[in-house]
């Protein structure tokens, strides 16, 4: 069994047991009341045949008001689209902001170096 963390670490450029061979993205924006919501979906294809989908969503107001001192809402989701027969756990991981994701990535890096 492989951990989804290995794939997410590779997506963010950290050392991992897997490598990205290609990726493709598509963007979409829509209005929700007074807000413009920006969505990006990226498919990552790995050297072992696994495909991971990363979806992000952020509203335009948060992009314009972003500050280094505040961790604004930024929805991020990773899910296994194709596993090529490899058991990957968990099948999905979500974060509500970049700070949460950053902390989780640090914990996964520290765990993999033990």
C-alpha positions as CSV (number, residue, x, y, z in Angstrom):
1,X,0.0,0.0,0.0
2,X,1.2,3.5,-0.8
3,X,0.3,6.7,1.0
4,X,-1.4,9.6,-0.9
5,X,1.1,11.8,0.9
6,X,3.9,10.5,-1.4
7,X,2.0,11.8,-4.4
8,X,1.1,15.2,-2.8
9,X,4.8,15.6,-1.8
10,X,5.8,15.0,-5.4
11,X,3.3,17.5,-6.6
12,X,4.9,20.1,-4.4
13,X,8.4,19.3,-5.5
14,X,9.6,17.4,-2.4
15,X,11.5,14.1,-2.6
16,X,9.1,11.2,-3.0
17,X,9.0,7.6,-4.1
18,X,7.0,8.6,-7.2
19,X,7.6,11.0,-10.0
20,X,5.3,13.2,-12.1
21,X,5.5,12.4,-15.8
22,X,2.9,15.0,-17.0
23,X,0.2,17.3,-15.8
24,X,-2.6,19.4,-17.3
25,X,-4.8,22.1,-15.9
26,X,-8.1,23.8,-16.6
27,X,-9.5,26.9,-15.0
28,X,-13.0,28.1,-14.4
29,X,-14.5,31.2,-12.8
30,X,-18.1,31.9,-11.9
31,X,-20.1,34.4,-10.0
32,X,-21.7,33.6,-6.6
33,X,-23.7,36.7,-5.4
34,X,-21.0,39.5,-5.4
35,X,-18.0,37.1,-5.4
36,X,-16.0,35.7,-8.3
37,X,-14.9,32.2,-7.5
38,X,-11.8,30.9,-9.3
39,X,-11.4,27.1,-9.6
40,X,-8.4,25.2,-11.0
41,X,-8.3,21.5,-11.7
42,X,-5.0,19.8,-12.4
43,X,-4.5,16.2,-13.3
44,X,-1.1,14.7,-12.4
45,X,0.1,11.6,-14.1
46,X,2.8,9.6,-12.3
47,X,5.5,7.2,-13.4
48,X,3.6,4.2,-12.0
49,X,0.3,5.0,-13.8
50,X,-1.4,6.7,-10.9
51,X,-3.5,9.8,-11.7
52,X,-4.2,12.4,-9.0
53,X,-6.6,15.3,-9.3
54,X,-5.9,18.5,-7.5
55,X,-8.7,20.9,-7.2
56,X,-8.4,24.4,-5.8
57,X,-11.0,27.1,-5.2
58,X,-10.6,30.7,-4.0
59,X,-12.8,33.7,-4.3
60,X,-11.5,36.8,-6.0
61,X,-12.0,39.0,-2.9
62,X,-9.6,36.8,-0.9
63,X,-7.0,36.9,-3.7
64,X,-7.1,40.7,-3.8
65,X,-7.0,41.0,0.1
66,X,-4.4,38.3,0.6
67,X,-1.9,39.1,3.4
68,X,1.2,37.2,4.6
69,X,0.0,37.4,8.2
70,X,-3.4,35.8,7.6
71,X,-4.1,32.4,6.2
72,X,-7.1,33.1,4.0
73,X,-9.6,30.5,2.8
74,X,-8.3,28.5,-0.1
75,X,-10.0,25.1,-0.6
76,X,-7.6,22.4,-1.8
77,X,-8.6,18.8,-2.6
78,X,-6.6,15.9,-3.8
79,X,-8.1,12.6,-4.9
80,X,-7.0,9.4,-6.7
81,X,-8.5,9.3,-10.2
82,X,-6.7,6.1,-11.4
83,X,-4.7,3.8,-9.2
84,X,-3.4,1.3,-11.8
85,X,-4.1,-1.5,-9.3
86,X,-2.0,0.1,-6.6
87,X,-3.7,0.5,-3.2
88,X,-3.4,4.1,-2.1
89,X,-4.6,5.4,1.3
90,X,-6.4,7.6,1.8
91,X,-8.2,8.0,-1.5
92,X,-8.7,11.7,-0.9
93,X,-7.3,14.6,1.2
94,X,-8.7,18.1,1.7
95,X,-7.4,21.3,3.2
96,X,-9.3,24.6,3.9
97,X,-6.2,26.9,3.5
98,X,-2.5,26.9,2.5
99,X,-1.3,27.1,6.1
100,X,-3.1,23.8,6.9
101,X,-1.7,22.2,3.8
102,X,1.8,23.5,4.5
103,X,1.8,22.2,8.1
104,X,0.6,18.8,6.9
105,X,3.3,18.7,4.2
106,X,5.9,19.5,6.8
107,X,4.7,16.6,9.0
108,X,4.7,14.2,6.0
109,X,8.3,15.2,5.1
110,X,9.4,14.8,8.7
111,X,7.7,11.4,8.9
112,X,9.3,10.2,5.7
113,X,12.8,11.1,6.9
114,X,12.6,9.1,10.1
